[in-house]
Amino acid sequence: MGDARMFGQRMFVVASLLVLLLRAEGINVGITYVTEAVAKGAVCLDGSPPAYHFSAGSGAGINNWLVHFEGGGWCNNVTTCLSRTDTRLGSSRKMLKVVAFSGILSNKQTLNPGNL
C-alpha cells in the first residue's frame, strides 16, 4: 500500500509541475465585454453582457483564427437554464477576468507550430 501511495504522490508532483510549466508558457488574455449588445437583447442568462477572450495572431498566422467554445453551455429547459445563471456558463460576471492561453492557443511557435 505504501508503494501505491508514493507512486500517487510522485504522479501528483509531476502533474503539478506540468500545469505550472504550461501556465508559464501561456499568455494572459483579458476579458472583453460586448456592452453594446445589451441594447439589442444579446445578453447572458442573467442579463450580463456577452464577453470573450481574444488574442490577435502574429506572423504568417495574423489572418488565422482559432475559435474555442467551452462545452456545456447549452440549456434545454428552464431548470437547466436557471442552474447556469450563477456560473460562467450563464453569466459574464462569473467568467475569469484573465485566461492563460497556452498550447494550441499560444502565440509561441514552440507550443503552437501553426502560429509561424
N, C-alpha and C positions, 0 to 999 in steps of 0.2 A: 504494500500500500504506500510506503514511503517513496519508492521509486516513481510511482504514478504521480504522486503529489509534486515531487521535484520536477518531473517532466512537464507537468502542467504549469508550474511556476516559471520554468525556462521559456515555455511557449508564450506565456503572458508577457514576459520581458521582451522577447523577440517581436511580438506583435506590437507592443507599445513603442519600441524603437522604430518600427516600420511606419507607424502612424506619425510619429514625430518627424521622421525623415520626409514623408510626403507633405506634411504641413510646412516644413521648412522650404520645400521645393515649390510650394504653391505661391500664388499671388493673391493678395487680399483685394476683393472686389466689393465695393459699396453698393447699397441698395438704391434703386431709382424708383420713385413713386410717380405714377401717371395721374396726377391730381386733376387734370383737365378732363379725364374720362368720367369722373364722378357726375358732372353736369349732364352727361349723355346716358347715364344709368349703368355704366360699366363699372361695377363695384364687386368687391369680395362679399362673401356671405354675410358678414357683419356690417357691411356698408363702408368699410375702409377702401381707400383707392387701390387699384391694382398696382403691383410692383414687380420688379425683376432685377437681376444682377447681370451686368453687361461688361465685357472686356473686349476692346477692339483687337482685331487681328494685326499681324505685322508682317513685314517682308512680302514674300510671294503669296502668303495667305491673307493679305489685307482684305481681299474681297470674299473670303470664305467664311461661312457661318456654321456653327455647331449649336443647335438648339437642344437644350435638355429640359424635359418636363419631368418633374418628380411624379412618380406613380401614386395612385390612390387618391387623386384629387376629385374624382367624380363622385357625386352622391346621387342616389336614385330614388330617394323618398324623403319625406320631412324629417324622419328620425335620424337618418344618416347625415342629412344636411345640418341639422341642429347640433349633432355631435361634433361637427368640424368647425363650427363658428368660433370656438375659443382655441383653435390650433392654427398653425401656419398654413394648413390646407384650406382654411376658410377666412383668414384674416391677415392682411399685410402687416398689421400691428404686431403679430406674433412671429413674423419672419425674422431671420437673423439679419442684423444691420450690415454685417460684413461676412462674406463667404470666401473661403480659401479655394481658389481654382487650382487644381493640380491634375497630374496625369494627362488625360486627353483634353482637359480644359485648360491646361497650362500654356503659357506663351513661350516656354523654354523648349528649344529644339531637342535637348537631350531627353525630355519627357514626352514630347509631342512632335514626332518627326514630320507630321503633316503641316506643321507651322514653320515651314522653311522660308 
